Amino acid sequence: MEPTICGASAFAWWRTPPLIRTLATRGWTDVPELGSSAEKALEAHVACVRELPFWRAVASVTGRPCEDASAYAVLNSSPSLSLCTDVPVDMLYTTRDNRRRAAVVHPHVWSRELPAGSLVKVHDALAVTSPAFTLLLIAATLSLPRLVMAVSELAGSFAVYEPPEPIRRLLEEMQARGELPDFGSWRPAFDREGRLSDVWSRPALVTCDRLGALVESGSCRGVRGRGRLAEAVRLAVAGAASPFEVQTGMLLGWDEARGGEGYGGFSHNRRVALSDPARRLARRSCCYCDLYWEKQEGRDALDLECKSALHHNNETSYLSDADRAAALQLMDTEVVEATYGQLADERRFDALSHLVARKLAVSPPVRTAEFLAARRRLRKDVFIDWRALLAASPRA
C-alpha cells in the first residue's frame, strides 16, 4: 500500500478546495485564468507557508535520513499538505511492524482488509482515505453531535476552509475583478464587503447510503467507532449547504432526549417546482428550500430559510427573496426566516421553536429540567468554531 493520509488530516484534505491544492502542487501556470496578477501573490504565499508550523517542522528534519516511506511522502508533498493540515500528519499503516517514528507522521494502524474503494490516489507516491473511510477512522474520537456535523459537511454541498492570508487577498481581488475561476465546481462565498468567508460550496463528497454500506461491510465489523458512525448516519440529514443549516436542523430536528425540539422529518435544500402563476411571481421555475417539511393534512408545507450575511445582502437580493416567498406561499408553503442570532440566543430560540411548532401544527417540548440539561449539552457541541470541528471534541 502506498503512503496514505488518514484520520483528521484526511478530513482536512477533503475540506481543501482543489484550486488551492493545484496552486500549491503545480503552480499558477496550471490555472491560466489567474493570469500574471498572481505572481506577487505567489511570492507572498511562499513566504507565508515557510512561516507555518508545518513548514518549520518539515525544515527541522529535511536532510536527515528518512527510512519511513510515509514520512518521506509527507516531506515530498509538503507544499500542498502545508495548506491542508498541520504536522504530524495522520498516516495509515497496515501493520505495526512497518510503522516508524517520525516527527512529521502520526501513525494509525489498520491491520485488517481495507474496504473496497477506501483509498484515493493523490499522486503516484501518495494516497488519501476516501471521505467515507475517513469518517469511520475519526468516528471514535468525536462526540455524536460533532460526528453528525462532520458527516453533514461531507454529505452536504459545502466545505469549511480558511486559506493563508496571501491566498485570501488574491481570491478577494480576483472576485472584485470578476476573474475568479469556477474550479472543480467549488465556489467560495463572500460577505457584502467582498471579504472571503470560510465557507465554500461544492458537490457532496459522500452519500449517507455509501456510509451505511461501509459500516455494514464485513471488513468493518468490530471496528472501534463503527456503531457511533452508524448512529450518526441515521441522524444526519444530507444536502445542507452551510454549517448554519446543519446547526438549525440539529437543534430543531433532534428528538427531545437528545436536546432537540423534535421537529424532524425535514429535508435540506428541497427542490420545489413552481406552478405557472408562482413562476411569474418569482421569475424562476423552481425554488430550493433550506429546511423543508412536506405538506400534511391540516397544515401547509413549511420552508425555513437560514439567513446569512453571506447572501441576500443587497436590494436586488431582498426583492428576489420577497418574490420567492410570495411564490412559495402561492404553492401552499409557509416561509419562515431564521437568523443565527435567533439560534444562538436561548430565549429567542424558544420563540422561534414556538413559531415552527405552530406552523407544523405540533406542540413544542415541555421545558423540563431533563430536557433543558440535554439541550445545553447539545448546544455546547453545536455552537463551536466549525473550522476546528475535529479539535478537542469531547466524547459522548
Secondary structure, 3 states (H helix, E strand, C coil): CCCEECHHHHHHHHHCCHHHHHHHHCCHHHCHHHCCCHHHHHHHHHHHHCCCHHHHHHHHHCCCCCCCHHHHHHHHCHHHHCCCCCCCEEEEECCCCCCCCECCEEEEECCCCCCCCCEEEEECCEEEECHHHHHHHHHHHCCHHHHHHHHHHHCCCEEECCCCHHHHHHHHHHHHHCCCCCECCEEEEECCCCCEEEEEECCCCCCHHHHHHHHHCHHHCCCCCHHHHHHHHHHCCCCCCCHHHHHHHHHHHCCHHHCCCCCCCCEEEEEEECCHHHHHHHCCCEEEEEEEECCECCECEEEEEEECCCCCCCHHHHHHHHHHHHHHHHCCEEEEEEEHHHHHCHHHHHHHHHHHHHHHCCCCCCCCHHHHHHHHHHHHHHCCCHHHCCCCCCCC
